[in-house]
Structure formats: structure tokens, C-alpha cells
Amino acid sequence: MELKDTLNMMNSADYKERLKAEYFQLKIRKEKLESMLKKYKEGTLTFTPSCSYELLYEQVIYMKQYQHILEERAKIENVELG
């Protein structure tokens, strides 16, 4: 799944669909940032980030916490995240 695949869900009138979109968007962004950090550490990035590795890593930590909160909320609200 890509971010563009979540657009219809994000614009849905159903809050459960919007919750799914929020979750999938976060998951996609988190995975991309983790991939970037791996390359950053290996020295194989094709660019030099302005932010430090540590700051970007901290962002991933908060993204993981946010993802966990969305997963817990989905359980409570009976939303299947697949």
C-alpha cells in the first residue's frame, strides 16, 4: 500500500475508514523513515539529511508509540486494521 491508496479512506464520512487511513499513512511513513535511517547508518543515503540521526530516530520512536495508540483504539472501537 502507498499513501495515495489511502486517499478515499481519508475522505470517507465513516470515522472507522478515516482511522484506518490514519493508521496506514503512519505505518507507511514510519517504515520509510526506518528504511532511511538504516541507510543513514550504513552511509548509503543518496543525500545528506539536515537533521541528525538522533533526531530522526526519536521521531521513529514517537511514531511507533502513536501507531500503538491507534492499534489500541482500533481494538476498542472494533476497527479491523488488517
N, C-alpha and C positions, 0 to 999 in steps of 0.2 A: 504494500500500500504506500502511496505517496500523498503528500499534503493535498494535492489537487483532488484526490479521491474523497476527501472529507468535506468538500465544499457544500454539497447538497445536505449532508447531515448537519453542518454548522448552521445552515439557513432554515432548518426544519422548525415547524411550530411545536414539535414534540421535544420537551426538555430532555427526555431519555436519549434521543438521537443527538442532541447537542452535547450531552455528556459524553457519549461515545466519540463524537468528533474531537472534543477537547482532549480526551484520553489518547486517541490515536495520533493527534497532532503532537502532543507532548512526547509520546513514545518515539515517534519518528525523529523529532528534533534531538531528543536525548541520545538516541542511537547514533545519529550523525555526529553529534558533539563527542561522544565516546570514541568514535572512529577517528575523528580529527585528533583527539588527544593522544591516541595510540601512535599515530603518525608523527605528532609533535615530539613525543618522547623518543621515537626511533630516528628522528631527524629526516623524515621523508616527506614532509609537507612541501607543497609546491609554492608556498608563500610564507612570509614571516608574520605571525599574529602580532597585533599591537598589545594585546593582553598577555599577562604572564600565564604560564601553565597552571600555577596555583589558583589563580582567579577562575580560570575556565573549569578546573577540576571542582572547585567549590560550587560553581553553577551546576555541574552534573549532580553533585550530592543533593542540592536542593530540588533539582528536577526529579530525582529518584524519590525523595520524600513526597513531593507533590503527586507523583504517579501512584505511590502507595495510598495516599489520601483519596484519590479518585477511585482506586480499586475498592477501598473500604466503603466509600459512598455508593458505588455501583452495587455492592453486595446488599447493603441496607435497602436500597431502592429497587432491588430486583432488576438490574440492568445487566444484560449479558454482554460482556466485552469481547467474548470470543477469544 
